[in-house]
Each structure stands twice: as structure tokens, then as C-alpha cells.
């Protein structure tokens, strides 16, 4: 009697036995009613099995059961190996893959629309992507795979560009898109631009059909970074640069750039930018512990994890200024010999080109200066006040225009002052503090370049000189320094304060006291970097490096300078691949000790470069 209950069961092994049975029938060529053919090789199979697994076969077979053409299917653009792999998967649910068989298998699975096989191919690529096969995977992924796998493979290739470009076979096997992506990278510090040009020419010459890609690829070469002599000796003699008018224009633009020697800092574009995503922190000149004037240039990364000696300035100098325009470094004024009263300043200015490590002496200031400030406004250098001949103070202000290679006096500063500090914010130059008429000042002035006039702002909370000043976002920070107390003794100004130009207000920070002066201060991102300086309490010079996190409101200590320094300068500069390679090769040849000098050295036309680990 039926009591209304029903019960069903599932045999877990049944699908597997069904596949095994179908596979066995196929192996015996039993009940096979269709043949798939690829590369002249025939593969008997069962329509019902193929139609169940392949959307392509389902459309082909359903409704065509009596059509004899549907019983023998010749597949185009499918290899026999790939077809066998996919048929074996349909009958076993197993797909044996390797890099050598993957593309054939994936192409067959795509044409037959066997989605489960396609997914397994994608999974294989994703899980087996590595440094060795990334280029091969990317080539496959660009033809068949979703964006996620393409982007992952492209990222691998991007990180492996160095070994790819060094390997001639892998280089010529690159497709145009991948080579274009490599040339678009802003970070290629291992290669000089001439080496990248050679790579492109190697790729182009491998196949005559590639000539049509010359313009598009070569426009990504930064020809102005190649020295003029190399442009004329190597690039200009290349046939494509002679026969293609657009490529010839790339060359002419670069040669024109080199011909405008003094104007180069103002002619910046993507083509003149050194390929680097990060800058180096440089410390230049200064006085060492025994008051010897230093010519050393020290460099560190943005984390200040360690310092290496890059080389030397054209001459030992201290109480100078350093500014950067278009990633060209200008070293301005100061004193070549130690003299406490500051009676021997200089007006000389030297420009450093980080593409090739060369120095160029440009027009000197109209007035010799030490203990002054120099800033940059709209690609012009503004030198403000300072000490002049015989130790006198001046309020004169000079402006240097690289396009003219000339200095000219502009609106004088409101007071004759030295040991002041300055920074720029939104196209306005701010000058704070300093020493004048026997006292430390708390004044704050701003220079409006369009009106060529100075405006007085709300003064600092604390008078100070020999301090640091830097801009982070919308705040101007003043750090450290010293002042004369009521007994005419020098004491440190420990407080750190910042100024908001929009509100014309000063705020004192609640941070640890900072008792130091005659250091160098610069801003990068949301951090302030302080290098060296002197301590009145300990009566010595310091090699410490401190980083102030403006967001976290805390001080951190970084790797110390190799030598204690005061009255030095610091800046951020991107260095070229050529300089880095020269440094490494010269490092292997010698390991010089830190050098300093108390006398002026012969001016050099090129930088003596090396690195110390």
C-alpha cells in the first residue's frame, strides 16, 4: 500500500562511471557517430557527449542529425594537439596542461566553447605565472584571457623589463604593445636613454614589417637625455632617423635642446625628465668638526636609510645656498675659506646636470653673499640679503633668469639681515627671522613677484636666526635656530611653530624640543628632513638626521651623516641611470675616505663620482 512517502538517492560515483564508460566506448571507436578533424588528424567521438560539453557542438549538431556534413567536422585554426587535449577533458574531466601545450589547448577550447576547459586554462596561467614565463603568459593572456590575468602578467613583465631587454631573443619576441609599455615606464634607472634607443632599433630591425611602428616607439625615447655627442655619433647615423621625417624631428628637437645650454632648466617636458619615480636627498658642502670647509656631496634615498658619497662640488664651500630648477641643481655663493667674520664671500654660481654629472659655471651674482637665502619663483632664482664683503650686511635682492643667464637687482629687502630662512608657498616667497643690528628677529615678510614688493606679515612667536623654514601643504614650518638672551649669550630656540598664510596666524607645536641651529631643512611630501647642525649646549657639530612627520606629529631619527656638518645645504634631486652605473664602476676601483679641504680647489668641468657602501 502506498503510504504517500517518496525517497530518492544519489550515487556519488555515478558521473565518474558514466565518463569512464563513454571514454571506453570512444577508445574502442564504438557507437561513435561524428569525427572532428584538425591538422589532418581525425578524432572519432559521440555527438551527444560533445553537445553536452561544447556549446559550439550543440549548435552544430542539434537539428542537423540527418545532415551527413555534420558527421565529419573539419576545424580551422585548431591544432591536433589542442583538439586532443579538449576531447580528453570532455571525456575524463581532466586537463593535463603545460606551458608548451597551453595556447593550443586554450584556442581549441575557445573555438569549441568548452567553458570549463577555458576556466582551467585561465587558472593554470594564474597559478603558474612567474618571472621566467611572464612574457609568454602575457602574450597568451592578451589573446584569450580576461583583464585580471593580463594585468597581472603585464605587472610581472614590467618588473622583469631589465632581464628581458638584456636578452636579445626575448627582446625581439616582444610584441609592440609590451615594448611600448616598457618604454612608457617612468622608472628605468638601469638603462641609459641611448641603451633604450638601441633596444628599439634591435626590435625594429628584426622584421622589416615592424618599420611602420618606428615613429610610435621612438617618440617614447627621451632623446634630450642622450648627450649631444652621442646623438650625432650614434643616433643621427641610424637610417630610420635619416629617412623618416618624424623620427628626424625627434633628433632635431633634442639637438636644439642641447644647443640652449643655459636655458635647459626652463625647457622641461616629459622627454627631458630622468626616468625615476624617486629623488635622492643630497647634502652639499658645509663645515666639519675642525672647521674645515667641505666639498663633499652625500646622497641618501627618501627614507634616509644610508648615505653614500656622490662626489665633490666644484670647490669647498659653506654658508652657500642650493636650489633646484627643472631637476638642475644650482650652488650659489657662500665662502670658500673658513673665516668667522664672514668677510670673504663669493658671488660664483655653478649648475649641476644630473643626467651626466657635469658642472657648468653660470653667471655670478652681482653681489658677493654669504649667510643669505635663495629661493625659486617661476623658474627664477631670488637671492635675498645676507653678508657681503668685509662682513657687512645687505638688504639687496637679486633675480636670476636662466633664459638670459643674467642677474638683476629687484625690490630690496626691508632690512639688512643675515642668517635668515625662507620658503615658497603658492608662488610667494616668505622670509623669516635672521640676525640684524645685534639682535635676532621674529619678522616675517613675503615677496610678491608680480608687484615686485615686500609685505610684512604677522611676526613669529619666537625670534630666531640660523633656523630652518619649509612648506608642507598649506603650512609653513619654522624649526630650531638660536637667539641672543638678555645677557647677550646665544641660546637655542627649542620651539617649533607653523604659519598659515590664509589666516596670517602662527601656531606652536606641542612636540619634543629641538635644540639645534645651522642645520639644513627641506620638505618632501608630508615630512621635514633635518640634517646636521650645531649644538650650543654641547658646543659641537652634529651628524644627526631627523625626520618630522607632519601628519603623525612626531620626530624620528634616520641614518646619521658620515661626518658632522654645519652651514651646509640639502636638496632633492633625481639621478640618471648613467650616473648610478658610473658610481658603481668607480666604487669597485677605489674606496676613498671622506674628504674635506680648507682651501679652494681647481674647478672641475665634470663631477668626480663614486659610491661608498
Order of alpha helices (4+ residues) and beta strands (2+ residues): alpha-beta-beta-alpha-alpha-beta-alpha-alpha-alpha-alpha-alpha-alpha-alpha-alpha-alpha-alpha-alpha-alpha-beta-beta-beta-beta-beta-beta-beta-beta-beta-beta-beta-beta-beta-beta-beta-beta-beta-beta-beta-beta-beta-beta-beta-beta-beta-beta-beta-beta-beta-beta-alpha
